[in-house]
Amino acid sequence: MSVRQSLPLVELFRATPATSCLLTLGPLALALGQLLNSYLNGVSPVVAIGFAVVMLGFAAVAMSHHAAEYRLERLESEW
């Protein structure tokens, strides 16, 4: 029986700091920038909030893919 362990985010950031930061902080910065841009330019907040939600969803999916990729590398290196 296999036990699935979740990879702590801290370990992922220690192993690959540049990729992890780009995949988490990049979309977050874009979402916040778009929210600020829509506020300053009077654009509908629905558009900005929709964009922010999509960017946060992208960050979550990208980080989960990155974590799976890292787990696979670790498993292959143990062989």
Secondary structure, 3 states (H helix, E strand, C coil): CCCCCCCCHHHHHHHCHHHHHHHHHHHHHHHHHHHHHHHHHCCCHHHHHHHHHHHHHHHHHHHHHHHHHHHHHHHHHHC
